[in-house]
Amino acid sequence: MKNYPSSPLPFLLAALLASGLPARAAAPVWDSSASAGIQAGSGTWDFNTTPDWTTDGGTTRINWTSNSDLAGFHLQGNAGTVTIGATQVGAGGLTFSGTVGAASNVWTMGAAAGTNSIQVGTGGIVNQISDGLLFFNAPLVLTDSQTWTSTRLATNGSPAGLRVTGAVSTLTGTTNLTVDGLGLSSPVKTNNSDSRVVFELGGADTYTGTTTVTGGAVLRLSYLTDTTSKLDDNSALILKGGSIVLNGGSSVTEVVASTTIDSGTNTIYAGPNGGGGTTNSISLGALTHNLSGTFDVTIAVSNLAKTSTGNTNGIIGGWATAGGNRFAAVSAGVIGNTAGSTNNTYSTWSATTNTVINAAVSGSGNKTVNTLRVASGGSLTLSSGTATIATGGIIGDSGTSIDGGSLTSGTTALYVHTPSALTISSAIVDNGLNSVALVKAGSNTLTLSGNNTYTGPTFVNSGTLSFALSGSLANGDVTVRGGAAFTLASTTAMTFNINGTNSGAFDVFTQDAGASFTLAGTLDLNFTNTFANNSSWSLFNLSNGTAAGFNTINLTGSYTGSLTDNAGIWTGSASGQTFSFDESTGFLQVIPEPGTGAMFFGATGMLFICRRNRRAGR
């Protein structure tokens, strides 16, 4: 049986290679010694003066002659220093790999503070040093918008894997800067020993553009030696699953024009390890919130974060917390928290109240509260009716469970924060006006065991989302962020909806880098239409796993039947057509008869078969 790939790129690449087009020249690699092989030690980087580079593995050493080339540093064994010998020597991007011998050793770019600068282009900085630290003493001049990445983990209080104490400036125009932790560490700070991907800015930065923190990264703003601004006052801070930590100095106020809580779990804390030790603050401007983002500000330090956004019914929103276990509230422009109002009588709940329960509460009928915190000793059991959370915000704060009846949000998402474990057995449903999404935040586990029918997407920002017992996930559009986990038990079911006409829109399970998941139970592929042979769908976007583990895969809706597993390839027939699902790729397709398939390939080529039609906005 032939399994067609989900993308035409391999065929395009093969065609290009076969065409005989010349390959791009190899990027220069740092080679600071005339000895055989690449000798990545100390030396001088200048323009067209010193032959400290190679493109052939060290056989020939050459000068640096193009400021648009990518520059590679393959380090072996020892720390070293690259002296910047020419004013604003540049590169399209910088990549560092190898080892410097020990975690405490340092590879330094720029021999001393105030040294000549390095221009860095769109390739940004890639730090793949397996141990040790990468330290930029030289000023950096950004010539284009770019991303910095690192694979070096550091505990919260230890030196950053990528540390920049030289000033970061912009050559011309706007140069947006992104720091990306690649999902290699948890996006949630739970204690001082957490391992994170840490970037540090410690110079007198003047670059112009937005600053984005994503992939579980920590951006540490250090005022230990320089107390001037690190981020652009006139541009936005964008948090897409990352943290800002303020460290050192005294009474410095960092300013950004506005802050977007874009996606994932996002935190602001004080350093170096989050426990305080600073009187600095950050002025976030107005907060803009997108559907899947959650936000927490530590309360270990007072006046740490400020905003021009005000409260609605006493809080910023159901997506924002302070201290992890209270909803965030603004007082005189400073983000703090609210304890809420304790009310263990369901019949007297009010739609504008931030309600706390700390006892076993039971009731029936429909009630609405602004937010709900299930505190120690608290549980809610409904014999009937729907509990509506107006802002969608629920905190599991040592309370145990929400059972019976239905649970929904008064807005477009239900935000469940779990600093402590929480079980929801109530059916999570849409609210009658909107499709409701589920967004899971917090370091602990949320267990769902109800007959859920909500039709919005599911986002696991942090901690673990577990479907247990007879629970069901009625919509298959799932995203598991880096550092988070998703578990589907053997007694549960997941439904993916495949809509429209050839090939239509369809639900997708996305596993971000650093995420983990365990699949079991039943996968129902629900078709709302019939589809032509050769139709195909990439149901799973997999980072480092497979879509293996299901006990049963059913066809429902316009097709009725089931697929049979054969070494990870599931096949079955319905309505005269054959379906195939590949666990290793998460790819589903309608297989044509051999003769038909051959004619199709000959007439149209494979590029038109493997279109991947995704839900809009993903």
Phi, psi and omega in degrees: 000131182266132180249117184277138180291162184272357184223143177279357186303317180303324181287323177296317179297318180298319180295319179296318179297320182290339184285346180082016177296142181293141178281150177292142181298149180296145178289142179296143179241137181299128182213090193272004181223152180280357179297162182296144180078177181282124179245094186269076179241197180293151179179189182243129176257114178222181183259112172059036180233309185249126182281077181252026184223159177214151173238005183229032176078018176101356178295319180233134177255139187228168175277160172277119187235355182221119181283003176259352180291151168285140182247129180248138177236104180259099191273144179227109161086324187222158173290162180198173180228130173259114176280131179271105190267355180228141181299124177053048168297143189230168176207151176294337178179158183239129177237130180239130180218175179095206184223150174246021167094322182203156183298335182269352180283155188230133169258122190246133173254109184104116188292330184206160176300142180082007179292173177300155188266164175243126172277136181233126183267201191297339178289345176064209181237128178241114181254107179242023177295129187286334173211177181077184189234147176251120189237121176259102172276331179288142172298147178248131177247115182277124180261354179198164173297145188200168178238137172254134177232159178209145175249008183268115179278146178218144173289160189303324184268357184267169180301148180292147176294328176232110186241129181237108177258344172288153181296140176254120183230175180247136178290303177211155173068216182245131179233095180289137183243130176241133171248129190232120177276002174060019179068018185275352178223163180295138177282357184250127173274116181248335177199176187284352181261005180302139174266125182228162169271112189247128171248144181230131170250124184226010182254186179273080189281141178226011182299148183249123179149175179287158174239124181243133178242122187213173175067027181080008184289155169249126171256109181267121176263110187255129179246022184296318182244344180219123187258015179273174185297146178253329184249159181290120181298334188256010179233168186276151165262128182242119181253117182234055184089058182203176184230148170247130176235134178259129188222134172075177180072192184208124173057036174271135174249111174281140184232134168232160184291322181195169180225131177252122172270091193279309184194164176071185178271132184228139184223153170232127180214173184249150193243188011281344186244013177092353183269002180121217178081018177211152174247017180281166178213165176233130178263110190273352186067207178283140179267129172247133185241130172259160193312312191266003183272143171232160193212135178221138176243130178295150175250013177293336179234128179284151177062025185290317185233137181235153179208153174271354176287138180260183180272154166236118185053041171089357181220166176289314180173164181295347182268353187244131178233163174227126184077006176084331186235016174222153177283144183284139178223152182254132175227119182053038177083357182256137180277120173231213180222172177234139179281340183078184182241126180285128178211103181263017178245105187302321186293343181253012179298147183238145186293339184255007186260137171274099194267139177240134172242135179228024176214173177285110183255134176231156180182183179210162179088181184264129177220154180231136170232159180291309173219166178225124173246121180266095186275178182306129182087356185268145171202156179232128177232121178254132174275338176193171175088181184234130171267119181254128176260108191304315180269352183085000188270122175232134174242126171270094186250071181075356171285169192256313194201160169232117188232156171075162178057213182231158180226134179210174178253148174279355178240212186264359181208149172256117182257113182248113180259130184234077168295336171233161183294144180217140176246131175243114177258348173297152177284123175276124189230165171291165188261009179093335177249321185234152165289133184255131174266160173245126178238118182259127177228172181094154189280345184264193189256134168255121179252127177249132180222018180264171177274078188286141179232008179300145188249000176279174179288167177240130179237123175257095184283325183196164183069207183234133169253120185239127173261118187234170178054235184259020182296157180220150175248104190282345179233133187271003182280094189237136173233125177250113184285162178302134181088350180260169183222149179229131182229126177245116185285167185292343182260008184252172182224146175235132179249128171254130180262130180239109194246170169075206182243177191314112351264000173076188174259155183204156179282150186226139172259117182248125177253105177291160176304134179087354178274157176228152177206154177231121183254141176202189177072216189244136171252117176259122177262103187262111181263133176259005179201171173264156187228153181285157171305150181078359173295147184210153183216130173269094186282334182234123169265105191255131177273301183218021180231192176228164178271044181264156174122344180294140175279326184216141171235119183249150169257127181229173180082240182290344175236144178232124180166193179213160178254150181247134183280131174224091179056043176092354174250115181263128180225156176182164183240147175204136179052039176077009179238152181251132181249145178224132177235127183256115180299325186290333182245343185072027187255128178247139179211160173261117186274126176281165171298149185307315181296316180297318180298318181297316179298321182295315179297317183295325185278321190240340185082159190283340186299332183273349179282322196259035175297140179246100182268114184257156172303136181301138176089358180268000000 
